[in-house]
Amino acid sequence: MQGVKEEVTFVDVYQKSGIDERIDFLIEHYTDLLLMLDAFEVGLINNIKRERRYSRSAENGDVGVRIQTSGHADPTGNEGTTNADLKTFIREGDYIAALKGTYNFMKYRSQIITMLDMREDYAVVSAAVNFIKKKHGLYVKHLLGENSIASVAEAEGVTEEAIKSRFYRSKLVLIKVTKDCMQTSYNYSLLKKGA
């Protein structure tokens, strides 16, 4: 479609971000990131399937109507197998197999690689959260949405500003631990390499 501006997704933004922006994003979306990635993955799988169908119908000169003659088709089973295969290919980073028959190969390839990076980076943040939990437990509970600044301030008999300051210092510790662990893997990202 000419004149339609393509929307930039959170995956596209993450791919172009530096390590500091990535860590901020991961912490900001810590509790729902995996769900966001799962939803994005479903959309990507649907786009791949649509492009494959369109490509097949265009190659066959299809006018839009097909008549099944073999009597051995299982469209529901085929759909389930296709979805499972695509999910496996995407999760394993096998973009060649996942993107066979698509028109937007380079765009989807970047998204698949970035999603792999995001899942790996999320694992690092999770490990860092577990690492700081003992000394910064209240902040971790706040990060997980288990408490609010106001409730912690009230329970401890201090101002909300004091808790915000304490949580900010805890967040800096989390960022440092995460950055120390992510730095090496960030330098070896496939997209930075140009693979």
C-alpha positions in Angstrom: 0.0 0.0 0.0 1.5 3.2 -1.1 1.4 6.1 1.3 0.8 4.0 4.4 3.5 4.6 7.0 4.6 1.4 8.6 4.2 1.3 12.4 7.3 0.9 14.5 6.9 -1.8 17.1 8.5 -2.1 20.6 10.7 -4.9 19.1 12.0 -2.5 16.4 12.7 0.2 19.0 14.5 -2.3 21.2 16.6 -3.4 18.3 17.9 0.1 17.6 18.5 0.9 21.3 21.7 1.0 23.2 22.4 -1.1 26.2 21.2 1.6 28.7 17.9 2.0 26.9 17.5 -1.7 26.7 18.0 -2.2 30.4 15.5 0.7 31.2 12.9 -1.0 28.9 13.4 -4.4 30.5 13.0 -3.0 34.0 10.0 -0.9 33.1 8.3 -3.8 31.5 9.7 -6.5 33.8 6.4 -8.1 34.9 4.8 -8.2 31.4 7.7 -8.5 29.0 7.3 -12.2 28.3 3.6 -11.8 27.6 4.4 -8.8 25.3 6.9 -11.0 23.4 4.4 -13.9 23.2 1.7 -11.6 21.8 4.2 -10.1 19.3 5.3 -13.7 18.3 1.6 -14.7 17.6 1.3 -11.6 15.3 4.5 -12.4 13.5 3.4 -16.0 13.0 0.1 -14.8 11.5 1.9 -12.3 9.2 4.2 -15.1 8.0 1.3 -17.4 7.3 -0.6 -14.7 5.4 2.4 -13.9 3.3 3.0 -17.5 2.5 -0.7 -18.0 1.5 -0.6 -14.9 -0.6 2.7 -16.0 -2.2 1.3 -19.5 -3.0 -1.9 -18.1 -4.5 0.0 -15.6 -6.6 2.3 -18.3 -7.9 -0.7 -20.6 -8.8 -2.6 -17.8 -10.5 -5.3 -18.4 -7.9 -8.5 -16.4 -8.2 -9.4 -17.2 -4.7 -11.4 -20.5 -4.9 -9.9 -23.9 -4.3 -11.7 -27.3 -4.5 -10.4 -30.1 -2.4 -10.3 -33.3 -4.5 -7.9 -35.7 -2.6 -10.2 -36.3 0.4 -7.1 -36.5 2.7 -6.8 -32.9 3.9 -6.7 -32.0 7.6 -6.7 -28.2 7.6 -7.0 -27.9 11.4 -4.1 -30.3 11.9 -2.0 -28.6 9.3 -2.6 -25.2 10.9 -1.6 -26.5 14.3 1.6 -28.0 12.9 2.4 -24.9 11.0 2.0 -22.7 14.1 4.1 -25.0 16.3 6.8 -25.3 13.6 6.9 -21.5 13.2 7.0 -20.9 16.9 9.9 -23.4 17.3 11.8 -21.8 14.3 11.4 -18.3 15.8 12.4 -19.3 19.4 15.4 -21.1 18.0 16.4 -18.2 15.8 16.0 -20.3 12.6 14.8 -17.4 10.6 15.6 -19.1 7.2 13.1 -21.9 7.9 10.6 -19.5 9.5 10.6 -17.0 6.8 10.5 -19.2 3.7 8.0 -17.8 1.2 7.7 -14.4 2.8 8.1 -10.9 1.2 9.4 -9.1 4.3 12.4 -11.4 5.0 14.8 -8.7 6.3 12.3 -7.0 8.5 11.1 -10.3 10.1 14.6 -11.6 10.4 15.6 -8.5 12.4 12.5 -9.0 14.6 13.2 -12.6 15.2 16.9 -11.9 16.2 15.8 -9.0 18.4 13.2 -11.2 20.1 15.9 -13.7 20.9 18.1 -11.0 22.3 15.1 -9.7 24.4 14.4 -13.1 25.9 18.1 -13.6 26.7 18.4 -10.1 28.2 15.2 -10.6 30.2 16.9 -13.8 31.7 19.8 -11.6 32.8 17.6 -9.1 34.4 15.7 -11.9 36.2 19.0 -13.3 37.5 20.0 -9.8 38.6 16.7 -9.3 40.4 17.2 -12.6 42.3 20.8 -11.5 43.1 19.7 -8.2 44.7 16.6 -9.6 46.3 18.2 -10.2 49.7 19.4 -6.6 50.2 16.8 -4.8 48.2 13.7 -7.0 48.8 11.2 -4.1 49.2 12.3 -2.7 45.8 12.0 -6.1 44.2 8.5 -6.5 45.5 7.7 -3.0 44.1 9.2 -4.0 40.8 6.9 -7.1 40.8 3.9 -5.0 41.6 3.5 -6.5 45.0 3.6 -3.1 46.9 3.4 0.6 46.2 5.6 3.4 47.3 2.8 4.8 49.4 2.2 1.4 51.2 5.9 0.9 52.0 6.2 4.5 53.2 3.2 4.1 55.5 4.4 0.7 56.8 7.9 2.1 57.6 6.6 5.4 58.9 8.6 7.5 56.4 7.8 9.9 53.6 7.1 8.7 50.1 10.1 10.7 48.9 12.3 8.7 51.2 11.0 5.4 49.7 11.4 6.8 46.2 15.0 7.7 47.0 15.7 4.3 48.4 14.0 2.5 45.5 16.0 4.7 43.0 19.3 3.6 44.7 18.1 0.0 44.5 17.3 0.4 40.8 20.8 1.7 40.2 22.2 -1.4 41.8 19.9 -3.5 39.6 21.0 -1.6 36.5 24.7 -2.0 37.4 24.4 -5.7 38.0 22.4 -6.2 34.8 24.8 -4.0 32.7 27.8 -5.9 33.9 26.3 -9.2 32.8 24.8 -7.9 29.5 27.7 -6.0 28.2 29.5 -8.9 26.6 26.4 -10.5 25.0 25.4 -7.0 23.7 28.7 -6.7 21.9 28.1 -10.0 20.2 24.5 -9.4 19.0 23.9 -10.9 15.5 22.4 -7.6 14.4 25.4 -5.6 15.5 27.6 -8.1 13.6 25.5 -7.6 10.5 24.8 -11.4 10.2 
